Every structure is written in C-alpha cells, then in structure tokens.
Amino acid sequence: MPIGGVKLDELENPGKPVGTAFVKKSDKLNKMMLVGFLVLGVIIIGLILYSIFRV
C-alpha cells in the first residue's frame, strides 16, 4: 500500500480540486497585501523625496 501519490477516486472526479495549493486566495488576503504594498511604496517614495530635498 503506497503512502503518497494520487488515489483512484481523486482521478475519477477531475472537476473537483484535489489540494489547497490551487485554490483561489481569498479577497481579504488580496486586499491586505495590496494595502501593505501601497504603504511600503509610500514609505519608499517618502524616503527618496526626503533624501533629495534634504540637500
């Protein structure tokens, strides 16, 4: 009896997702990542402008 691999009943239902690796991410996680990247971008732009106008 093999431990890993694909089971026969998983092959019979090709429309059903097998694992969680290919499941679409939630919208909440996408929004949190977008807000995080925007905040990070604003901080980087702020630091660049600060270093330019400091001289």
Phi and psi in radians as a Rosetta constraint file:
Dihedral C 1 N 2 CA 2 C 2 CIRCULARHARMONIC -1.267 0.35
Dihedral N 2 CA 2 C 2 N 3 CIRCULARHARMONIC 2.551 0.35
Dihedral C 2 N 3 CA 3 C 3 CIRCULARHARMONIC -1.445 0.35
Dihedral N 3 CA 3 C 3 N 4 CIRCULARHARMONIC -0.801 0.35
Dihedral C 3 N 4 CA 4 C 4 CIRCULARHARMONIC -1.844 0.35
Dihedral N 4 CA 4 C 4 N 5 CIRCULARHARMONIC -3.024 0.35
Dihedral C 4 N 5 CA 5 C 5 CIRCULARHARMONIC 1.811 0.35
Dihedral N 5 CA 5 C 5 N 6 CIRCULARHARMONIC -2.982 0.35
Dihedral C 5 N 6 CA 6 C 6 CIRCULARHARMONIC -1.763 0.35
Dihedral N 6 CA 6 C 6 N 7 CIRCULARHARMONIC 2.340 0.35
Dihedral C 6 N 7 CA 7 C 7 CIRCULARHARMONIC -1.447 0.35
Dihedral N 7 CA 7 C 7 N 8 CIRCULARHARMONIC 2.721 0.35
Dihedral C 7 N 8 CA 8 C 8 CIRCULARHARMONIC -1.124 0.35
Dihedral N 8 CA 8 C 8 N 9 CIRCULARHARMONIC -0.678 0.35
Dihedral C 8 N 9 CA 9 C 9 CIRCULARHARMONIC -1.212 0.35
Dihedral N 9 CA 9 C 9 N 10 CIRCULARHARMONIC -0.393 0.35
Dihedral C 9 N 10 CA 10 C 10 CIRCULARHARMONIC -1.288 0.35
Dihedral N 10 CA 10 C 10 N 11 CIRCULARHARMONIC -0.489 0.35
Dihedral C 10 N 11 CA 11 C 11 CIRCULARHARMONIC -1.339 0.35
Dihedral N 11 CA 11 C 11 N 12 CIRCULARHARMONIC -0.464 0.35
Dihedral C 11 N 12 CA 12 C 12 CIRCULARHARMONIC -1.289 0.35
Dihedral N 12 CA 12 C 12 N 13 CIRCULARHARMONIC -0.402 0.35
Dihedral C 12 N 13 CA 13 C 13 CIRCULARHARMONIC -2.004 0.35
Dihedral N 13 CA 13 C 13 N 14 CIRCULARHARMONIC 1.410 0.35
Dihedral C 13 N 14 CA 14 C 14 CIRCULARHARMONIC -1.239 0.35
Dihedral N 14 CA 14 C 14 N 15 CIRCULARHARMONIC -0.329 0.35
Dihedral C 14 N 15 CA 15 C 15 CIRCULARHARMONIC -1.405 0.35
Dihedral N 15 CA 15 C 15 N 16 CIRCULARHARMONIC -0.276 0.35
Dihedral C 15 N 16 CA 16 C 16 CIRCULARHARMONIC -1.572 0.35
Dihedral N 16 CA 16 C 16 N 17 CIRCULARHARMONIC 2.278 0.35
Dihedral C 16 N 17 CA 17 C 17 CIRCULARHARMONIC -1.154 0.35
Dihedral N 17 CA 17 C 17 N 18 CIRCULARHARMONIC 2.412 0.35
Dihedral C 17 N 18 CA 18 C 18 CIRCULARHARMONIC -1.498 0.35
Dihedral N 18 CA 18 C 18 N 19 CIRCULARHARMONIC -0.837 0.35
Dihedral C 18 N 19 CA 19 C 19 CIRCULARHARMONIC -2.163 0.35
Dihedral N 19 CA 19 C 19 N 20 CIRCULARHARMONIC -3.112 0.35
Dihedral C 19 N 20 CA 20 C 20 CIRCULARHARMONIC -1.578 0.35
Dihedral N 20 CA 20 C 20 N 21 CIRCULARHARMONIC -0.075 0.35
Dihedral C 20 N 21 CA 21 C 21 CIRCULARHARMONIC -1.221 0.35
Dihedral N 21 CA 21 C 21 N 22 CIRCULARHARMONIC -0.483 0.35
Dihedral C 21 N 22 CA 22 C 22 CIRCULARHARMONIC -1.896 0.35
Dihedral N 22 CA 22 C 22 N 23 CIRCULARHARMONIC 0.170 0.35
Dihedral C 22 N 23 CA 23 C 23 CIRCULARHARMONIC -1.387 0.35
Dihedral N 23 CA 23 C 23 N 24 CIRCULARHARMONIC 2.418 0.35
Dihedral C 23 N 24 CA 24 C 24 CIRCULARHARMONIC -1.104 0.35
Dihedral N 24 CA 24 C 24 N 25 CIRCULARHARMONIC 2.424 0.35
Dihedral C 24 N 25 CA 25 C 25 CIRCULARHARMONIC -1.212 0.35
Dihedral N 25 CA 25 C 25 N 26 CIRCULARHARMONIC 2.695 0.35
Dihedral C 25 N 26 CA 26 C 26 CIRCULARHARMONIC -1.267 0.35
Dihedral N 26 CA 26 C 26 N 27 CIRCULARHARMONIC 2.697 0.35
Dihedral C 26 N 27 CA 27 C 27 CIRCULARHARMONIC -1.166 0.35
Dihedral N 27 CA 27 C 27 N 28 CIRCULARHARMONIC -0.545 0.35
Dihedral C 27 N 28 CA 28 C 28 CIRCULARHARMONIC -1.107 0.35
Dihedral N 28 CA 28 C 28 N 29 CIRCULARHARMONIC -0.747 0.35
Dihedral C 28 N 29 CA 29 C 29 CIRCULARHARMONIC -1.143 0.35
Dihedral N 29 CA 29 C 29 N 30 CIRCULARHARMONIC -0.706 0.35
Dihedral C 29 N 30 CA 30 C 30 CIRCULARHARMONIC -1.093 0.35
Dihedral N 30 CA 30 C 30 N 31 CIRCULARHARMONIC -0.732 0.35
Dihedral C 30 N 31 CA 31 C 31 CIRCULARHARMONIC -1.151 0.35
Dihedral N 31 CA 31 C 31 N 32 CIRCULARHARMONIC -0.700 0.35
Dihedral C 31 N 32 CA 32 C 32 CIRCULARHARMONIC -1.125 0.35
Dihedral N 32 CA 32 C 32 N 33 CIRCULARHARMONIC -0.713 0.35
Dihedral C 32 N 33 CA 33 C 33 CIRCULARHARMONIC -1.161 0.35
Dihedral N 33 CA 33 C 33 N 34 CIRCULARHARMONIC -0.693 0.35
Dihedral C 33 N 34 CA 34 C 34 CIRCULARHARMONIC -1.095 0.35
Dihedral N 34 CA 34 C 34 N 35 CIRCULARHARMONIC -0.779 0.35
Dihedral C 34 N 35 CA 35 C 35 CIRCULARHARMONIC -1.108 0.35
Dihedral N 35 CA 35 C 35 N 36 CIRCULARHARMONIC -0.726 0.35
Dihedral C 35 N 36 CA 36 C 36 CIRCULARHARMONIC -1.074 0.35
Dihedral N 36 CA 36 C 36 N 37 CIRCULARHARMONIC -0.770 0.35
Dihedral C 36 N 37 CA 37 C 37 CIRCULARHARMONIC -1.189 0.35
Dihedral N 37 CA 37 C 37 N 38 CIRCULARHARMONIC -0.623 0.35
Dihedral C 37 N 38 CA 38 C 38 CIRCULARHARMONIC -1.140 0.35
Dihedral N 38 CA 38 C 38 N 39 CIRCULARHARMONIC -0.758 0.35
Dihedral C 38 N 39 CA 39 C 39 CIRCULARHARMONIC -1.091 0.35
Dihedral N 39 CA 39 C 39 N 40 CIRCULARHARMONIC -0.757 0.35
Dihedral C 39 N 40 CA 40 C 40 CIRCULARHARMONIC -1.099 0.35
Dihedral N 40 CA 40 C 40 N 41 CIRCULARHARMONIC -0.710 0.35
Dihedral C 40 N 41 CA 41 C 41 CIRCULARHARMONIC -1.123 0.35
Dihedral N 41 CA 41 C 41 N 42 CIRCULARHARMONIC -0.717 0.35
Dihedral C 41 N 42 CA 42 C 42 CIRCULARHARMONIC -1.125 0.35
Dihedral N 42 CA 42 C 42 N 43 CIRCULARHARMONIC -0.699 0.35
Dihedral C 42 N 43 CA 43 C 43 CIRCULARHARMONIC -1.121 0.35
Dihedral N 43 CA 43 C 43 N 44 CIRCULARHARMONIC -0.754 0.35
Dihedral C 43 N 44 CA 44 C 44 CIRCULARHARMONIC -1.143 0.35
Dihedral N 44 CA 44 C 44 N 45 CIRCULARHARMONIC -0.780 0.35
Dihedral C 44 N 45 CA 45 C 45 CIRCULARHARMONIC -1.104 0.35
Dihedral N 45 CA 45 C 45 N 46 CIRCULARHARMONIC -0.690 0.35
Dihedral C 45 N 46 CA 46 C 46 CIRCULARHARMONIC -1.080 0.35
Dihedral N 46 CA 46 C 46 N 47 CIRCULARHARMONIC -0.744 0.35
Dihedral C 46 N 47 CA 47 C 47 CIRCULARHARMONIC -1.151 0.35
Dihedral N 47 CA 47 C 47 N 48 CIRCULARHARMONIC -0.666 0.35
Dihedral C 47 N 48 CA 48 C 48 CIRCULARHARMONIC -1.138 0.35
Dihedral N 48 CA 48 C 48 N 49 CIRCULARHARMONIC -0.811 0.35
Dihedral C 48 N 49 CA 49 C 49 CIRCULARHARMONIC -1.105 0.35
Dihedral N 49 CA 49 C 49 N 50 CIRCULARHARMONIC -0.678 0.35
Dihedral C 49 N 50 CA 50 C 50 CIRCULARHARMONIC -1.084 0.35
Dihedral N 50 CA 50 C 50 N 51 CIRCULARHARMONIC -0.727 0.35
Dihedral C 50 N 51 CA 51 C 51 CIRCULARHARMONIC -1.249 0.35
Dihedral N 51 CA 51 C 51 N 52 CIRCULARHARMONIC -0.511 0.35
Dihedral C 51 N 52 CA 52 C 52 CIRCULARHARMONIC -1.277 0.35
Dihedral N 52 CA 52 C 52 N 53 CIRCULARHARMONIC -0.821 0.35
Dihedral C 52 N 53 CA 53 C 53 CIRCULARHARMONIC -1.454 0.35
Dihedral N 53 CA 53 C 53 N 54 CIRCULARHARMONIC -0.110 0.35
Dihedral C 53 N 54 CA 54 C 54 CIRCULARHARMONIC -1.289 0.35
Dihedral N 54 CA 54 C 54 N 55 CIRCULARHARMONIC -0.465 0.35
